[in-house]
């Protein structure tokens, strides 16, 4: 097959346009560099009427709001999901891992929960806490200046709480708790569970002239048409295109491998154009991989050469190893006190207004590390279905079960907003035997070898989920709630979600000082090749009980500053 050489030559070629890729694009372009961004999905702008789904009712969709192959619904801004036609992946034996991909400019930042948490001092030194896993080669103080910069550039609401492992930042005013959240606060405090205002990257106050302010439509998952919530495209890449440098976007371009010369240094990337199905090469001085932890591992492992026979950056045989996702479990309850509510706009931001950080001392438990609690409920915009079965609730009240027409409508009105839920999101221990690798038997529709996964939860994660459910029960009962469904037991791993379902996968290109025990150094630079960097969640040594996005961006900014310095010194 003929390979088409792109005539342009770039200072930096960035693969992926999500949190890490977007931040690297912004910082490097602002420094005056010529940057190419290669994205596997199409161009996306939530302000474009042709792509906007914000404010549309379910009945306006071709399927009247019914489900599609897209897990989160037709109006969710995730072009992709756990399954993408033509892009398979496999699993080894009876192990489980569900791999979520979002193919579009901005990637998964278009539909994420916007939960924007800093890792704390203890999160970077997990081994010091319990002897498990490894410490990061850096600490909180190394990353703090960049967390500060991200807070001020992107915007995050919250409050200063002076909690030891929940570092404060630069906060915008948080929104007030909604009614179901007020009940949660009451129930949680009775259970001695800490509750603080959420920290979400949603603008409750104007920070510049390019972005609007949240008007509480509760549709952040649809990506904001006024750019009030954080998405990489609208908040990083679009501004980067107005910077001192040059930013060229290559969309619908599936990267196949990193190209190297006879000395083993990177020279650019090869990609398949999805529209004409031809292979292209794009050249650059530096390559930055930000395709997501698993996609980056896939690219590196497929980048074989005589200098890198095991894949690029894989002399340690650790690329793809130490894969781990957040733990997750959930429980719902019916709260009679929330029945027959007056109808008013209680939508709020697209996520929780309060949350509970980890609040217990690990030494008193039978599992390591911790988890935080998220709440959901309220009277959001109606969608297809109601999120509950009114017959179940009528049965509990001893009232007539079953109905249609006006009777059904009255039941839905009576119960609307009375079902609430709590989710736990916790830290798993990174283990070498949880990994992804190249499947020797399968390629995708572009002819690129795919990944296969090996992943099993340990007894630590299962015990953590058991503790989550005990906490859910106590809080929901304290709220006056009636628990729905059966409490999962050991036969169901205590309700622990399948690995990959929380979409927080990290660790496949772990950071470390020793090239034998890690893939990248503290500046996310490959030990084996000094002009290749990884700025997604792959370098994470451990996950923490927190969402990874804020740390991805802080580290990407830190890495970008390092690249600028090294270029000035002519070291790369």
C-alpha positions in Angstrom: 0.0 0.0 0.0 1.2 3.5 -0.9 2.1 5.6 2.2 1.5 9.3 1.8 4.0 11.6 3.3 2.7 14.8 4.8 4.8 17.7 3.6 4.5 19.6 6.9 7.1 19.2 9.6 6.0 20.0 13.2 7.8 20.8 16.4 5.4 18.5 18.2 2.9 15.8 17.0 0.3 15.1 19.7 -1.9 11.9 19.4 -5.2 12.4 21.1 -7.2 15.6 22.0 -8.6 14.8 25.4 -7.5 16.2 28.8 -3.8 15.6 28.4 -3.5 16.2 24.7 -5.6 19.3 24.9 -3.5 20.8 27.7 -0.2 20.0 25.9 -1.6 21.6 22.8 -2.5 24.8 24.7 0.8 25.2 26.6 3.0 24.3 23.6 1.1 26.5 21.1 1.2 29.4 23.5 5.0 29.0 23.6 5.1 29.5 19.9 5.5 25.9 18.7 4.1 24.4 15.6 1.8 21.6 16.7 -0.1 18.8 15.0 -3.0 17.2 16.8 -4.0 13.8 15.5 -7.5 12.6 16.6 -9.2 9.3 15.8 -12.7 10.9 15.8 -14.4 13.8 13.9 -14.2 17.5 14.7 -16.6 18.5 17.4 -17.8 21.9 18.6 -20.8 21.9 21.1 -21.7 25.4 20.0 -22.2 24.3 16.4 -26.0 23.9 15.9 -25.4 20.9 13.6 -23.7 19.1 16.5 -25.5 20.6 19.5 -27.8 18.4 21.6 -28.2 20.7 24.6 -31.9 21.7 25.2 -33.3 19.1 22.9 -36.1 16.9 24.2 -35.9 13.1 24.0 -38.9 13.1 21.7 -36.9 15.2 19.2 -34.5 12.3 18.6 -35.0 9.8 15.8 -35.8 7.1 18.3 -37.9 9.4 20.6 -35.3 9.0 23.3 -35.1 5.2 23.3 -31.7 3.5 23.8 -29.1 3.2 21.2 -25.8 1.4 20.9 -24.4 4.4 22.6 -24.6 3.5 26.3 -25.4 6.9 27.7 -28.0 7.8 25.1 -28.3 9.5 21.8 -27.8 13.0 23.1 -24.8 12.2 25.2 -21.6 13.7 23.9 -19.6 10.5 23.6 -19.1 9.3 20.0 -18.3 5.8 20.9 -18.7 3.7 24.0 -17.6 0.3 25.4 -18.3 -1.2 22.0 -17.5 0.4 18.7 -18.3 -1.2 15.4 -15.2 -2.2 13.5 -12.9 -1.6 16.6 -13.1 -4.8 18.7 -11.0 -5.8 21.6 -10.7 -9.2 23.4 -10.3 -10.6 26.8 -8.1 -13.5 28.1 -10.0 -16.5 29.5 -12.6 -15.6 32.1 -11.2 -12.2 33.0 -13.2 -9.0 32.5 -12.4 -5.5 31.3 -14.8 -3.2 29.4 -12.9 -0.5 27.5 -14.6 2.8 26.9 -13.5 5.0 23.9 -14.8 8.3 22.8 -13.9 9.1 19.2 -14.2 12.9 18.7 -12.2 16.1 19.2 -11.9 16.5 23.0 -12.4 12.8 23.6 -14.0 11.8 26.9 -13.9 15.3 28.2 -17.1 16.0 26.3 -19.2 13.9 28.5 -17.4 13.2 31.8 -18.8 14.1 35.2 -16.5 17.2 35.6 -15.5 16.0 39.1 -12.2 17.9 39.4 -10.2 16.7 42.4 -6.6 17.0 43.3 -4.6 14.0 44.4 -3.4 14.7 48.0 0.0 14.2 49.6 -0.9 10.7 50.7 -2.1 9.7 47.2 1.4 10.0 45.7 2.9 7.9 48.5 0.6 4.9 48.8 3.3 2.4 49.6 4.3 4.4 52.6 0.7 4.1 53.9 0.1 0.4 53.7 3.1 -1.2 52.0 1.2 -2.0 48.8 2.1 -1.0 45.3 4.7 1.7 44.7 5.2 5.3 45.5 5.2 7.9 42.7 8.7 9.4 42.1 7.1 12.8 42.6 5.0 14.2 45.4 2.1 16.7 45.9 4.4 19.7 46.1 5.9 18.9 42.7 2.4 19.0 41.1 0.7 21.7 43.3 1.9 24.6 41.1 0.3 23.0 38.1 -2.9 22.2 40.0 -3.1 25.9 40.8 -2.6 26.8 37.2 -5.3 24.4 36.0 -7.7 25.7 38.6 -7.2 29.3 37.4 -7.2 28.5 33.6 -10.1 26.1 33.5 -12.2 27.1 36.6 -13.5 24.8 39.3 -16.2 25.5 42.0 -15.8 24.4 45.6 -14.9 25.6 49.0 -11.8 25.7 51.2 -12.1 22.9 53.8 -8.5 22.4 55.1 -8.8 18.6 54.9 -5.3 16.9 55.0 -5.6 14.8 51.8 -8.2 16.9 49.9 -6.1 19.9 49.0 -7.8 23.2 48.5 -7.4 25.2 45.4 -8.7 28.3 43.7 -12.5 27.9 43.8 -15.5 29.5 42.2 -18.7 29.7 44.3 -20.3 26.3 44.6 -24.1 25.9 43.9 -26.5 25.4 46.7 -27.5 21.8 47.6 -30.8 20.6 46.1 -33.5 19.0 48.3 -32.3 15.4 47.9 -28.8 16.6 48.7 -30.0 18.3 51.9 -31.5 15.0 53.0 -28.2 13.3 52.1 -26.3 15.8 54.2 -28.6 14.9 57.1 -28.2 11.2 56.6 -24.4 11.3 56.1 -23.7 13.4 59.1 -25.8 11.0 61.3 -23.5 8.2 60.0 -20.4 10.4 60.7 -19.6 10.7 57.0 -17.9 13.9 55.9 -19.9 16.1 53.4 -18.5 19.1 51.6 -19.5 21.1 48.4 -18.5 19.4 45.2 -15.5 20.4 43.2 -16.6 20.4 39.5 -15.1 22.2 36.5 -18.3 24.2 35.8 -18.2 28.0 35.7 -20.5 29.5 38.3 -18.8 32.8 37.7 -17.3 34.4 34.5 -13.5 33.9 34.2 -12.9 35.3 30.7 -14.6 36.6 27.6 -14.4 33.3 25.7 -16.6 31.2 28.0 -20.1 31.6 29.3 -21.5 31.0 32.8 -23.5 27.9 33.8 -27.3 28.5 33.7 -28.1 25.2 35.5 -29.6 23.1 32.7 -28.1 19.9 34.2 -27.0 18.7 30.7 -23.2 18.8 31.1 -23.1 15.3 29.6 -24.3 16.9 26.3 -21.3 19.3 26.4 -22.0 22.9 26.9 -22.9 25.2 24.0 -21.6 28.3 25.9 -18.4 26.5 27.0 -19.4 26.9 30.7 -18.2 23.4 31.6 -14.8 22.0 30.8 -14.2 20.1 27.6 -10.8 19.9 26.0 -11.9 21.1 22.6 -13.8 24.2 23.7 -11.5 25.2 26.6 -8.0 24.2 25.4 -7.7 23.4 21.7 -9.8 26.2 20.3 -8.0 28.9 22.4 -4.6 27.2 21.4 -5.5 27.9 17.8 -5.5 31.6 18.6 -2.1 31.4 20.4 1.4 32.4 19.2 2.1 29.1 17.6 0.3 27.0 14.9 -2.1 24.2 15.6 -3.2 21.9 12.8 -5.9 19.4 13.4 -6.0 15.9 11.8 -9.3 14.4 12.6 -10.7 11.0 11.7 -7.2 9.8 11.8 -6.5 6.5 13.5 -2.8 6.3 14.6 -1.2 3.0 13.8 2.3 3.5 15.3 5.1 5.9 16.2 7.7 6.1 13.5 11.4 5.8 14.4 14.7 6.2 12.5 17.7 3.9 12.5 18.9 5.3 15.8 15.6 4.5 17.4 14.4 8.0 17.9 10.9 9.0 17.0 10.3 10.9 13.7 6.5 11.1 13.7 3.5 8.9 13.5 1.7 6.8 10.9 -2.1 6.9 10.8 -5.0 5.6 8.7 -7.4 8.3 7.4 -10.9 6.9 8.1 -12.4 8.7 5.1 -10.2 7.4 2.3 -8.7 4.4 4.2 -5.2 5.3 3.1 -2.1 5.4 5.3 -0.3 8.7 6.0 2.9 9.7 7.7 3.2 12.9 9.7 6.7 14.0 10.8 7.8 16.0 13.9 10.6 16.6 16.3 8.7 15.4 19.3 5.8 12.9 19.7 3.4 13.2 22.6 1.0 10.3 23.2 -2.3 11.3 24.8 -4.7 8.8 23.3 -5.8 7.4 26.7 -4.0 4.9 28.9 -4.9 1.8 26.9 -4.8 3.4 23.4 -1.4 4.7 24.1 -0.2 1.3 25.2 -1.6 -0.2 22.0 0.3 2.4 19.9 3.6 1.8 21.7 3.2 -2.0 21.5 2.4 -1.8 17.8 5.5 0.4 17.2 8.0 -2.4 16.7 11.3 -1.9 15.0 14.8 -3.4 15.0 15.7 -0.9 17.7 12.5 -1.6 19.6 11.6 -5.3 19.0 9.1 -5.4 22.0 7.5 -2.2 21.1 8.5 1.4 21.6 9.4 2.2 25.2 9.0 -1.4 26.2 12.5 -2.5 27.1 11.1 -3.1 30.6 8.3 -5.2 29.3 5.9 -3.1 31.3 3.9 -1.3 28.7 0.3 -2.3 29.2 1.1 -3.7 32.7 -0.4 -2.3 36.0 -3.6 -1.4 34.3 -6.2 -0.4 36.9 -9.6 1.3 37.1 -11.5 2.9 39.9 -13.7 0.6 41.9 -17.4 1.4 41.8 -20.7 0.3 43.4 -24.2 1.9 43.6 -27.5 1.7 45.5 -30.8 3.4 45.1 -33.6 4.1 47.6 -37.2 5.4 47.5 -37.6 8.4 49.8 -41.3 8.9 50.7 -40.6 12.4 52.0 -39.8 13.4 48.4 -43.2 12.3 47.0 -45.8 14.7 45.5 -43.3 17.5 45.1 -44.3 20.8 43.5 -42.7 21.2 40.0 -40.0 23.7 39.7 -36.6 23.9 38.1 -34.2 22.1 40.4 -31.8 21.0 37.6 -28.6 22.5 38.8 -25.3 21.7 37.3 -24.8 18.4 35.4 -23.6 16.5 38.5 -23.7 16.5 42.3 -23.6 19.7 44.3 -22.1 18.0 47.4 -19.9 14.9 47.8 -18.2 12.9 50.5 -14.4 12.6 50.3 -12.8 9.6 52.0 -13.3 10.0 55.7 -11.9 6.9 57.5 -8.5 5.8 58.8 -7.4 2.8 56.7 -5.8 1.0 59.7 -9.3 0.2 61.1 -10.5 -1.6 57.9 -9.9 -4.9 56.2 -9.1 -3.3 52.8 -6.5 -0.6 51.9 -7.0 2.9 50.5 -10.4 4.4 50.3 -13.4 5.7 48.3 -15.5 8.8 47.9 -19.3 9.0 47.7 -21.4 10.7 44.9 -25.1 11.3 45.1 -27.8 11.5 42.4 -31.5 12.2 42.2 -33.8 15.2 42.1 -36.1 16.5 39.4 -34.0 16.8 36.4 -35.3 17.2 32.9 -37.6 14.2 32.1 -36.1 11.6 29.8 -37.2 8.4 28.1 -38.7 6.4 31.0 -38.7 7.6 34.6 -35.7 5.8 36.1 -38.1 3.8 38.4 -41.0 1.5 38.3 -44.1 3.2 39.9 -45.6 -0.2 40.6 -42.8 -1.2 42.9 -43.3 2.0 44.9 -47.1 1.6 45.0 -46.6 -1.9 46.3 -44.5 -0.5 49.1 -47.2 2.0 50.0 -49.9 -0.7 49.9 -51.7 1.1 47.0 -53.1 -0.2 43.8 -50.5 -1.7 41.5 -50.8 -1.4 37.8 -52.4 1.3 35.7 -52.5 3.1 32.4 -53.6 6.4 31.0 -54.4 9.1 33.6 -53.6 6.6 36.5 -50.1 6.0 35.2 -49.5 9.7 34.6 -50.6 10.5 38.2 -48.3 7.7 39.5 -45.3 9.1 37.6 -46.0 12.6 38.9 -46.4 11.4 42.5 -43.1 9.6 42.5 -41.1 11.8 40.3 -37.9 13.0 42.1 -38.4 10.6 45.0 -35.8 8.1 44.0 -32.2 8.8 45.0 -28.9 7.0 44.7 -25.4 6.9 46.0 -22.3 5.7 44.2 -18.9 4.8 45.6 -15.7 5.4 43.6 -12.6 4.0 45.2 -8.9 3.2 44.7 -7.8 -0.2 43.5 -4.2 -1.5 44.1 -2.1 -1.5 40.9 -1.0 -5.1 40.1 1.3 -6.3 37.3 -1.0 -9.2 36.5 -3.7 -6.8 35.4 -2.7 -5.7 31.9 -3.5 -5.2 28.2 -1.4 -6.6 25.4 -1.6 -6.9 21.6 -3.9 -9.7 20.5 -2.0 -11.8 17.9 -5.1 -13.0 16.1 -7.3 -9.9 15.7 -7.1 -6.6 13.8 -9.6 -3.7 13.6 -11.2 -2.5 10.4 -8.2 -0.4 9.7 -5.8 -3.4 9.8 -4.3 -2.4 13.2 -3.8 -5.2 15.8 -6.1 -4.8 18.7 -5.8 -5.1 22.5 -6.8 -8.0 24.7 -7.2 -7.6 28.4 -6.4 -9.6 31.5 -8.0 -8.2 34.6 -9.4 -9.6 37.9 -10.5 -7.8 41.0 -8.6 -8.8 44.2 -10.2 -9.5 47.6 -9.2 -5.9 48.5 -11.5 -4.4 46.0 -14.4 -6.8 46.8 -14.1 -5.9 50.5 -14.1 -2.3 49.6 -17.3 -2.7 47.7 -18.9 -4.5 50.7 -18.0 -1.6 52.9 -19.5 0.8 50.3 -22.8 -1.0 50.4 -22.9 -1.0 54.2 -22.3 2.8 54.0 -25.0 3.3 51.3 -27.5 1.4 53.5 -26.8 3.4 56.6 -27.0 6.8 54.9 -30.1 6.0 52.7 -31.9 4.7 55.8 -30.9 7.7 57.8 -32.5 9.8 55.0 -35.8 8.0 55.5 -35.3 6.0 52.4 -36.6 2.5 51.5 -33.8 0.5 49.8 -34.6 -0.7 46.3 -33.3 -4.0 45.0 -31.4 -6.7 46.9 -28.1 -6.0 48.7 -25.4 -7.9 46.6 -23.5 -10.6 48.3 -20.2 -12.4 47.8 -21.6 -14.2 44.8 -21.9 -10.9 43.0 -18.7 -9.4 44.3 -20.8 -7.2 46.6 -22.0 -5.2 43.6 -18.6 -4.2 42.4 -18.8 -2.9 38.8 -16.9 -4.7 36.1 -13.4 -3.4 35.6 -13.4 -0.5 33.1 -17.0 0.5 33.8 -15.9 3.6 35.8 -13.8 4.8 32.8 -10.8 5.8 35.0 -8.3 3.4 33.6 -4.7 4.3 34.4 -1.2 2.9 34.8 -0.2 1.2 31.5 3.0 3.3 31.1 3.8 3.8 34.7 6.1 6.5 36.0 9.3 5.8 37.9 13.0 6.6 38.4 14.2 3.1 37.5 13.9 2.2 33.7 13.7 -1.5 34.7 10.6 -0.9 36.8 8.9 1.8 34.8 8.1 3.1 31.3 8.4 6.9 31.7 10.4 9.2 34.0 8.9 11.9 36.3 8.4 14.2 33.3 6.4 11.5 31.5 9.3 11.0 29.0 10.0 7.5 27.8 13.1 6.1 29.4 14.0 4.4 26.1 13.4 7.3 23.7 13.9 10.9 24.8 11.7 12.6 22.2 8.5 10.6 23.1 6.2 11.7 26.0 3.0 10.3 27.4 0.5 12.8 28.9 -2.7 10.7 29.5 -3.3 8.6 32.6 -0.9 5.9 31.5 1.9 7.2 33.7 -0.1 7.0 36.9 1.6 4.9 39.5 -1.7 4.7 41.5 -5.2 6.0 41.0 -6.3 7.4 44.4 -9.9 7.5 45.3 -10.4 10.5 43.0 -11.2 11.1 39.4 -8.0 11.4 37.3 -8.7 14.3 35.0 -7.3 17.2 37.0 -4.1 15.3 37.7 -3.8 14.4 34.0 -4.0 18.0 33.0 -1.6 19.2 35.8 1.0 16.6 34.8 0.5 17.4 31.1 1.2 21.1 31.8 4.3 20.1 33.9 5.5 17.9 31.0 4.9 20.6 28.5 7.0 23.1 30.5 9.8 20.5 30.6 9.6 20.0 26.8 9.9 23.8 26.3 12.9 24.0 28.6 14.6 21.0 26.9 14.0 22.5 23.5 15.6 25.7 24.5 18.6 23.7 25.8 18.6 21.7 22.6 18.5 18.5 24.6 15.8 17.0 22.4 
